[in-house]
């Protein structure tokens, strides 16, 4: 009996670590209860640091925002834990039925008659984040993980474990996000691209000029429609669920505003997180970090034949690269959402 349970538990942990069969595992158990207010208070006795999470659609500036927010001497933020945004998710730790049974078993007197799952999940995430923050000598800690895969569901999953945390959501013009994501695929996933996408990539490498001037599309029609639908869904659901669940603990900003007024936007965010903006040299440190672009450096090194034709991280790239048909398709799907966030139609 003990050996059987141990084997099941080991398999569950291996699934979490290795990512195999992740989509199936992520949904094997949907009855993980939300953490209670009393359990939150208990957790904060052991892990007292304030927590925040940065969400955003893919290629919307989450990495830049992370680099900037941790310039502050009190704030630490690391990358891509995907606690709530990509299967198998944090709850994968307790999704195996045998593990679930163990945590809520009546003979287990440690659980006081309640499923211990949310306490376990909270303790794991708290330890991971606070251990890192302590090494940096900081006391406000967060994780940034793009939320494109689960959209509003990512917010709901976060709230079940961290109702006391703060959620930061960054939005970028969906057309620029789509272009950035497209070129990321050209650079990072060349061998796994569908046949038509490989042909488009090869044509771009041979002669980028028609693509850079809106004469030829870097997208298939299906691809750009899918990109527009995904952006609308992520922005709409995250905004709705974020405001509904987190209220004053929910903060949004636009990528374009961050580029134009980095000091003003970051001061707002640091205040939201409870950090003092009077720290000496903070504005100068922020300005220095804004001059770096490690993502562009990486893409140049990985696929210079693609990256050399692009200006990384710029706003309004879609005006040059979108064909008339690209504009039409994106507007049909995302026009209302673009307008709602103040983007040019």
C-alpha positions in Angstrom: 0.0 0.0 0.0 2.7 2.5 1.0 4.8 1.5 -2.0 1.8 2.1 -4.3 1.2 5.5 -2.9 4.8 6.4 -3.1 4.9 5.4 -6.8 1.9 7.5 -7.5 3.3 10.5 -5.7 6.6 10.2 -7.5 4.9 10.0 -10.8 2.9 13.2 -10.0 6.0 15.1 -9.1 7.8 13.9 -12.3 4.9 15.1 -14.4 5.2 18.5 -12.8 8.9 18.7 -13.3 9.2 17.2 -16.7 6.0 18.7 -18.2 4.9 15.4 -19.8 1.2 15.0 -20.5 0.7 18.5 -18.9 -2.6 19.4 -20.4 -4.3 16.2 -19.2 -2.7 16.4 -15.8 -3.7 20.0 -15.3 -7.3 19.2 -15.4 -7.4 15.8 -13.6 -8.6 17.5 -10.4 -10.8 20.6 -10.4 -11.9 20.5 -6.8 -8.9 22.1 -5.2 -10.4 24.4 -2.6 -9.6 28.0 -2.2 -7.4 29.0 0.7 -9.3 30.5 3.6 -8.6 33.9 5.2 -7.4 32.1 8.3 -5.0 30.0 6.3 -3.7 33.2 4.6 -2.9 34.7 8.0 -1.1 31.6 9.1 0.9 31.5 5.8 2.0 35.1 6.3 3.4 34.2 9.7 5.9 31.9 8.0 6.2 33.8 4.7 5.6 37.5 5.5 6.7 39.2 2.2 4.2 41.0 0.1 3.6 39.1 -3.2 2.7 40.3 -6.7 2.3 38.6 -10.1 2.8 40.2 -13.5 0.5 38.8 -16.2 0.2 39.8 -19.9 -0.4 38.5 -23.3 2.7 37.0 -25.0 5.1 39.7 -26.3 3.4 42.5 -24.5 6.3 43.8 -22.4 6.2 41.5 -19.3 9.9 40.9 -19.5 10.7 44.6 -19.8 8.4 45.4 -16.9 10.1 42.7 -14.8 13.5 44.2 -15.5 12.3 47.6 -14.5 10.3 46.8 -11.4 13.3 45.0 -9.8 15.5 48.0 -10.2 14.0 49.1 -7.0 16.1 48.1 -4.0 13.1 46.7 -2.1 11.5 44.8 -5.0 12.5 41.5 -6.5 10.8 39.8 -9.4 11.8 36.6 -11.3 10.7 34.9 -14.5 8.3 32.3 -15.7 7.4 30.2 -12.7 4.0 29.8 -14.4 2.3 29.0 -11.1 -1.1 29.8 -12.6 -0.5 30.4 -16.3 0.8 27.2 -18.0 0.1 23.5 -17.4 0.8 21.6 -15.3 0.4 24.6 -13.0 1.1 24.9 -9.3 -2.0 22.8 -8.6 -0.3 20.0 -10.5 1.4 19.2 -7.2 -1.9 18.0 -5.7 -3.8 17.0 -8.8 -3.0 13.3 -8.5 -6.0 11.6 -6.9 -3.8 9.7 -4.5 -2.1 12.9 -3.3 -5.5 14.6 -3.0 -6.8 11.7 -0.9 -3.8 11.9 1.4 -4.2 15.6 2.0 -7.9 15.4 2.9 -8.0 11.9 4.5 -10.0 11.9 7.7 -7.4 10.0 9.7 -4.8 12.6 8.9 -5.1 14.7 12.0 -2.8 17.4 10.7 -5.4 18.6 8.3 -8.0 19.3 11.0 -10.8 17.9 8.9 -10.0 20.1 5.8 -8.2 19.5 2.6 -4.6 20.7 3.0 -4.1 21.3 -0.7 -4.3 25.1 -0.8 -2.0 25.3 2.2 0.6 23.1 0.4 0.4 25.1 -2.8 0.8 28.4 -0.9 3.7 27.1 1.1 5.5 25.9 -2.0 5.1 29.1 -4.0 5.9 31.3 -1.0 9.1 29.4 -0.3 10.3 29.6 -3.9 9.7 33.3 -4.1 10.9 34.4 -0.7 14.0 32.3 -0.9 15.0 34.1 -4.0 14.1 37.5 -2.6 16.1 37.0 0.6 19.2 36.2 -1.5 18.7 39.6 -3.1 18.1 41.4 0.2 14.6 42.5 -0.8 11.2 42.2 0.8 8.6 42.6 -1.9 8.6 39.7 -4.3 6.8 38.7 -7.5 6.8 36.5 -10.5 6.1 37.4 -14.1 4.5 34.8 -16.3 2.7 35.5 -19.6 -0.9 34.5 -19.3 -1.9 33.8 -22.9 -2.6 30.2 -22.5 -5.2 30.4 -19.8 -6.4 34.0 -19.9 -9.0 34.8 -17.2 -8.7 31.3 -15.7 -5.1 32.2 -14.7 -6.5 35.0 -12.5 -9.0 32.6 -10.9 -6.3 30.1 -10.2 -4.1 32.8 -8.7 -6.9 34.1 -6.5 -7.6 30.6 -5.0 -4.0 30.6 -3.6 -3.2 34.3 -3.3 -6.3 36.4 -2.6 -4.1 38.8 -0.7 -1.5 39.3 -3.5 -1.4 42.1 -6.1 -2.0 41.5 -9.8 -0.2 43.6 -12.4 -1.4 43.4 -16.0 0.4 45.0 -18.9 -1.3 45.6 -22.3 0.3 46.2 -25.6 -1.3 47.0 -29.0 -2.4 43.6 -30.2 -1.0 44.3 -33.7 2.5 44.9 -32.4 2.2 42.0 -30.0 1.2 39.7 -32.9 4.2 40.9 -35.0 6.6 40.4 -32.2 5.2 36.9 -31.4 5.4 36.0 -35.1 9.1 36.9 -35.3 9.8 35.2 -32.1 8.5 32.0 -33.7 10.7 32.6 -36.7 13.7 32.9 -34.5 13.1 30.3 -31.7 10.9 27.7 -33.4 12.1 27.5 -37.0 12.2 23.7 -37.2 8.7 23.2 -35.7 6.9 25.8 -37.9 4.1 24.5 -40.2 5.1 24.2 -43.9 3.4 27.5 -45.0 5.1 29.4 -42.1 8.5 28.0 -43.1 7.9 29.2 -46.7 7.0 32.7 -45.4 10.1 32.7 -43.2 12.4 31.6 -46.0 10.9 34.3 -48.3 11.5 36.9 -45.6 15.2 35.9 -45.2 15.7 36.0 -49.0 14.1 39.5 -49.4 12.6 41.2 -46.4 11.7 44.5 -48.2 8.2 43.5 -49.4 7.3 42.4 -45.8 8.8 45.5 -44.1 6.6 47.8 -46.3 3.3 46.0 -46.1 3.4 44.6 -49.6 3.5 41.0 -48.4 2.2 39.5 -45.2 4.3 37.7 -42.6 1.1 35.9 -41.6 -1.3 33.4 -43.0 -4.9 34.6 -42.9 -5.7 31.9 -40.3 -2.6 32.9 -38.3 -3.4 36.6 -38.0 -7.1 35.9 -37.2 -6.0 33.5 -34.5 -3.6 36.1 -33.1 -6.3 38.7 -33.0 -8.7 36.4 -31.3 -6.2 35.3 -28.7 -5.3 38.9 -27.9 -8.9 40.0 -27.5 -9.7 37.0 -25.3 -6.7 37.6 -23.0 -7.2 41.3 -22.6 -10.9 41.1 -22.1 -11.0 38.1 -19.7 -8.0 39.3 -17.6 -9.4 42.8 -17.2 -12.9 41.5 -16.3 -11.8 38.8 -13.8 -8.9 40.9 -12.4 -11.1 43.8 -11.5 -13.8 41.5 -10.2 -11.6 39.5 -7.9 -8.8 41.9 -6.9 -10.4 45.3 -7.0 -7.9 47.8 -5.7 -5.2 45.1 -5.8 -5.4 45.0 -9.6 -3.2 47.4 -11.6 -3.0 47.9 -15.4 -0.6 49.8 -17.6 0.1 50.0 -21.3 3.4 49.0 -22.8 3.4 52.1 -25.0 3.0 54.4 -21.9 5.9 52.6 -20.2 8.1 53.3 -23.2 7.1 57.0 -23.4 7.1 57.8 -19.7 9.1 55.1 -17.8 9.7 57.1 -14.7 6.1 58.2 -14.2 4.7 54.7 -15.0 7.1 52.9 -12.7 6.5 55.3 -9.8 2.8 54.5 -10.1 3.6 50.8 -10.0 6.1 50.9 -7.2 3.6 52.9 -5.1 1.0 50.3 -5.9 3.3 47.6 -4.6 4.0 49.5 -1.4 7.6 50.5 -2.3 9.2 53.9 -1.5 10.0 55.9 -4.6 12.3 58.3 -2.7 15.2 55.8 -2.9 18.5 57.4 -3.9 19.5 57.0 -7.5 16.4 55.2 -8.5 15.5 57.3 -11.5 19.1 57.1 -12.8 19.1 53.3 -12.3 15.8 53.0 -14.2 17.1 55.1 -17.1 20.1 52.9 -17.4 18.0 49.7 -17.5 15.8 51.3 -20.2 18.9 51.5 -22.4 19.4 47.7 -22.4 17.6 45.3 -24.7 18.8 41.8 -23.9 15.9 40.2 -25.9 17.1 42.0 -29.1 20.7 40.9 -28.4 19.6 37.3 -28.0 17.5 37.3 -31.2 20.4 38.8 -33.1 22.7 36.1 -31.9 20.2 33.3 -32.5 18.9 34.4 -35.9 20.6 37.5 -37.2 19.2 37.0 -40.7 15.8 37.7 -39.2 16.5 40.1 -36.4 18.7 42.5 -38.3 15.7 43.7 -40.3 13.7 44.6 -37.2 13.5 47.2 -34.5 12.9 45.3 -31.3 10.4 46.6 -28.8 9.2 49.6 -30.8 5.6 50.7 -30.9 3.6 51.1 -34.1 5.6 48.5 -36.1 2.3 47.2 -37.4 1.8 50.3 -39.5 4.7 49.3 -41.7 4.4 45.5 -41.7 0.7 45.0 -41.9 -0.8 44.6 -45.3 -4.2 46.0 -46.1 -5.7 42.5 -45.6 -3.9 42.1 -42.3 -5.4 45.4 -41.1 -8.9 44.4 -42.2 -8.8 41.0 -40.5 -7.4 42.3 -37.2 -9.9 45.2 -37.2 -12.8 42.9 -37.8 -11.8 40.8 -34.7 -10.2 43.3 -32.4 -11.4 46.7 -33.4 -13.6 47.3 -30.4 -11.0 46.1 -27.9 -8.3 48.2 -29.5 -10.5 51.3 -29.2 -11.4 50.5 -25.6 -7.7 50.6 -24.7 -7.0 53.8 -26.6 -5.3 52.3 -29.6 -5.5 53.8 -33.1 -7.9 51.9 -35.3 
